């Protein structure tokens, strides 16, 4: 029996189109709604260039994921790949824990973002309360079932995508009426060198493509993963990249770079500059939907990863418990949701977001190396195979991006990894003690 045919206790309810929507919704996320101002400071009006470079960098690691996920279709994602490649439980645990921690930290950051200014546009309530209730609702939907969660994701992905389409369409109307300045799309800041500016912008833009890796952790619930996964993965990344580039072009045409840099809601200002009459509250609503969608997809990933690591013996066995009827990992969902609620007390969205990227870069580095190491490991079933140069370039891209992180982020990441190492040691000790107890009882 092959890995693909091995039965799973989880329900295979995710079709190819649903998987495409899952990845696209996670990649699009909420970051793009604030990204243009940051990029404009780096590249002026050439917003499209770093977005295009970031897409190419993301596709490198995505190629490695496509090979590994179809070769070893198991919940647990990068932790499964690391265990097979490096044969070290500690390395496998740390890679999986980086992914798990990134997911929970990301969900906490998204909850803080949800409870901020966009939510207060409609109702003024204490932000900590809103963040906790928001995560509770996300956890309940996650526990209800993967198909129900995917259905909600499909609707929310369409909503957040519609917001970006609105930006593109209203600026197209502006240009058709003789407005805007298309020439700005090739303007760099004064005294900026093209390669340096574009690379600096690409490092920022890369953050907007993070999210595709979460799909590896729902692979046991995907129908026909060998065929559907690579198609959904690459199609969603390319779709997001095309939308991002068009939004970058539209933003530069509608507003000068200085106006974008000074704005905390650049896309809202772009739409206002087009003069089409889209109400401001509409973008607040779309942003809330985008944040909610990102949180739901992130918590789906985190709970399935905790479940998968429990099945591997890397986390306590209780995390592997599944609801009999819903067939969802309810203990893992509860645990990850509670930790995310506690992390919202930090309140620093910037620190949480940058820590997510740092942790994920270690995961991506491990995945790219694992592809090369596992080439000697043959499996019985057919799977996607990427060109050898792709993971090599993926390793280089991860190292480059790691050098851009601040000392504070490195410190917070180190604290999280120290907690993970302690948890690993405690889990191993309890499992070893239980094993000795069983041996003694059989004598």
N, C-alpha and C positions, 0 to 999 in steps of 0.2 A: 504494500500500500504506500503511495507517495504522500509527500507532505500536503499536497493540494487536496487529496482525497481523504485525509485523516478526519474523522468526525470531530466536531467541536461542540462544547456545551452551550456556546453562544448561537443566537439565531442568525442565519444568513439572510438578512432582509435588505441588504444594500445593493441596488442595481448599479449598472454603469452610469446612467444619468444622475442618480442620487449621489454617487461618489464624486462625479464631476462637480456637482453643486456644493458638496461638502468641502472639497479642496478650494474651489473658487471663493466660497464664502469666507473661509479661513484666511486665504491669501489677501483678499480685498480688505477685510477688516475695517478698522476705524482710522488707521494711521494716515491714509491718503487724504483725509479731510483736513489735516493740519500740516501735511508734508510740504506743500508747495512753498510756504514762507521760508522754511529751513533751507530748502534746495536753492531758492532764489538768492540767498546770501552767499551760496557757494558758486553758482554758475550764472547768475543774472537771468537772462531770458532763455538760456539754453537748457530749460528744464527737462526736455525730452532726452537729452544725451545721457545723463547719469541714470535715468530710469531704464534706458535701453541696455546700458552696461550692467546694471544690477540684475536685469532679467537674465542676461547671459551667464552671470556668475551663479545665479540661483539654479539655472538649468544644469550646470555642471554637477552639483550635489544631487539634484533631482534624478539625473541619469543613474547615479550610484544607487539611489533609493529604489528606482524601478527594477534594477537587477536584483538587489538584495530581497526586496519584498516579494517578488514573484518566485525567487529561489527558495525562500524560507517564509512562507505565508503564515506567520504566527503573531498573535497579540503579544506586545512587548517591544516590537520595533527594533530600535537601535541596540537595546540590551540583548536581544536575541542574536543579532549580528555580531556584537562584541564577544559574546560568550563562545560562539562558534569560531571566531577568528583568533582570539587571544587565549582561549582555554583557561581563563582566570576568572573565578567567581567575583573577585574584588573589582576587576576592571569592568566586567559586565554590569555589576551593581552600580558603579560610579557613572557609567554611561547612561544606564537606565534612570538613575537618580537625577542626573543632570536634566534629562528630558522631563521627568516627572516634576522636578522642582520648577523648571521653566514653565510648565503648564499651569501649575498652581499659582506661581508668582504672577504669571500673565493674567490669570483669571481675577486675582486680587486687584491688579492694576486696572483691568477693564471695569471691575465693579466700582472702583473709585472714580473712573472717568464717567461711568453711567450716572453716578450720584452727583456729579458736578453741575456746571452751568447749563448744560443742555437739558437736564432733568428739571432744574429750577426754573426754566422757561415756562414750564407748565404748572408745577406744584413746588412750593417752598417747604421742604422737610429737611431734618437733620441728615447730613450726608452719610455718617456712619450707619444710621438706621436703614437708609435706602440701600446702601451697599450690601448689608447683611441680608435684607429681605430679597434683594435681587438675586444673590447667590443661592438662597433657599429655593426660589422659584426655578432657577436653572437646574439645581440638583434634583428637584422633583420631576422635571421634564426628562432629565437624563435617566432617572430610575424607571420612568414609565415605559421606555422602550426605545431601541435604536431606530426603528422605522418611524416612530412618532417624532423623535428628535430630528431625524433627517427631513421629515416632512416640514417641520417648523423651520429648519435651516433653509430649505428650498424657497419658502415664502420670503424669509428675511434676506436671503441673498438677492432675490429679485428686487426687493425694496432698496437695498444699499447700492446695487448696480444701477438702479434707475436714477439715484441721485447723481452719480457720475455721468450718466448719459444726459441728464438735464444740463450739466455744466457744458458738455460738448455741444449740444444742440443750440443752447441759447447764444453761445459764442459764434457758432456758425451763422445764426441769424444776424448777429451783430456785424460780422464780416460781410455778409451778403448785402447789408444796408450801407456799406461803406465805412463802418466804424472799426475800432481796434487798430492795432499796428502789427501786421504779420512780420515786419522786419525785426521785431524784438526777439524772435525765436533763435537768432544767431548772434545775439549780443552777450558778451562776457563782461563781468565786472572790470573796472579800470585796473590795469596792471596785473590782471590774472592770466596765468599761462593755461592754455587749453588742456593739456594732459593732466596737470595738477588739479585744476578746478573740477574737471569731469570725474577724476578718481575720488576726490574729496566728496563730491556730490553722490557718487555711486555708493560710497560707504554708508551714507545716510539713507539713500534710496533702497539699499539692500534690506533694510529693516521692514520695508513694506511688502517684501516677498516672503518673509518668514511666515510659516503656517502650513506649508505643504507637507512638512514632516509628520504632522499629526495623523495623517491618513494611514500611515504604516500600522497604527495601533488599533485600527478597526478592520484589519484585513481578514480576520476570521469571520467577520460578519458580511463580507463582500461575496457576491455570486461571481463565479468564474474569474477569480483574481488574476490569473495569468494573462488574460486578454484585456479585461476591463481596466486594470490598474494603470498600466503604462499610458493607455489612451487618455484616461481621465486626468492623470497627473500632468502630462505635457500639454494637453488641451487647455486645462485650467490655468496653468502658468502663462502660456502664450496669450490666452484671452485677457488675463489680468494685465500682462505687459502691454498689450495693444491699448487697452482702456487707459492705463496710466500714462502712456506716451501721448495719447490724444488729449487727456486732461492737462498734461504739462504744456502742450502746444496751446490749448485754449486759454490757460491761465496767463501765459506770456503775452498772448495777443490782446487779451482784455485789459490787463493792468501792467504798469511798469514794475520792475523787480522791487523797487523800494517800497511800493504800496503793499506788495505781497509779504515782504519781510516784516513790516510793521503790524501785520494783521494776525490776530489769534484765530480767526476763522476765514482763511484766505479764499476758500471756494465759495463761501457765502458772499464775500465781497466781489468775486468774479461774476457770480450770477447777478448781483445788484448792478454791477457796471454794465452788464449787457442790456439792462433796461427793459427786460421782457415782462417783468411784473410777477415773478415767482415769490410768494409770501415767505418772509424770514422764518416763521415757525415751521415751515415744511422741512427746511434743512435741519433744524433741531431734531425733529421727529426722525428723519432719515438717519442722522448720526446716532441717535439712541438705538435704533434698530441694528445699525452696523455694530455697535458695541455689544449689544445683547447677543447677536449672532456669533461674534468672536468668542464671547465667554462660553456660550453653549458648546461650540465645537472644541474649545480648549478643554473644558471639563469632561467631555466625552473621551478625549484623548487621554487625559490624566487618569481617569478612573479605569480605562481599559489597560493602560500601562501598569498601574498598580496591581490589577488583576493578573496580568501576564507575568509580572515579576514574582507574584505570590505563587503562581503555578510553577515557576522555575525554582522556587525555594529561596529566593533572594529577599523576600518580604514575608511577614507573618502569614500563615496559612488562612487566617480568618478573612483576609482580603480577597480570597478566592471564592467566597460564598456568593451564590447566585439565587435570585428570586425564582421560585419554581415555575410560576406562570409567565412572568415577564421575561425571564432568562436574561436579566441584567445584573451586573456585579454590584449589589446594593451596598455591601460594606465598603468596598473601594470608593463608591460614589459618595457615601456619607463621610468617610475619612478625608478625602480630598476637598470636599466642600467645606468642612469645618476648618481645615488648615487655611484655605483661601480666605475664609471669614476672619481668622486671626491676623493674617497678613495685611488686611485692609487697614488695620490700626496703625501701620507704618505711615500711611497717608502721603508718601512721596511717589507720585506717579512716574516721574523721570527716572528715579533710582530703580524702581521695579522694572520698567521697560528696558533699560539698558542692561540690567542683570539677566533678563530673559534672553537677550541677544548673546551675551557672553556665554551662558550655559549652552545655548543651542549651537554655538560655533564649535564647542568641544564635541557635541553630539555629531555634527556634520563632519568634523575632522575624523572622528572614529569611523563613521560610515564610509567615507571615501577610502580610508586605509583598509577597512574590512573587505571591500570589493576586491582589492588587489591580493590580499592574503588568502581569501576564500576561492580564488580562481582554481586552486588545486583540489578543492572539494567538489566532487561530482554528485549530482542528484539525478534521480530516475526520470523526473518530469521535465518538460520543456519550460524554459523561462526566458525573460528578456535579458539580453547581454549588451552592455554598453561598450563603446570603444575604450581601449586601455588608457588612452591619453586623457579621457574625461575625468576619472577619479584622481589622476595625478594633478591635473589643473585644479580640481576641486580642493585638494589638500593645500595647494599654494594660495588659493583664494581665502580659505579659512585662516591660514596663518597671517595673511595680510590684514584681514579684518580684526583679528585678535589684537594686533599691535595698536589699534585705534581706541581701545577701551581705557577708561580713567582708573586711577588707583582706588578710588572709593568703590567703584563697581567690582574691581578685582577683590577687594576686602570682603564685601558682602557675599560675593560668590564663594570665596574661600570658607566663610562661616557656614554657608549652606552645605558645602561639600563635607565639612567637618561633622556636621550633624548627620549627614548621610552615612559617613564612615562609621560613626558610633552606632547608628541604627543597624547597619550591616553586621557589626560585631555582636550586638545583642541578639539579633535574629539567628545568627550562626550558633551562638552559645546555647540558646534555648532548643534549637533543633538537634544539636549534638547531645544535649542532656536528655531530650526525649528519646533519641535513638538508643542511648545507653540504658535507659529505663526499660525500653521494650526488650532489649537483649537479656537484661537481668530477669525479666518476668518469664522468659521462655526457657530458662535453665531449670 
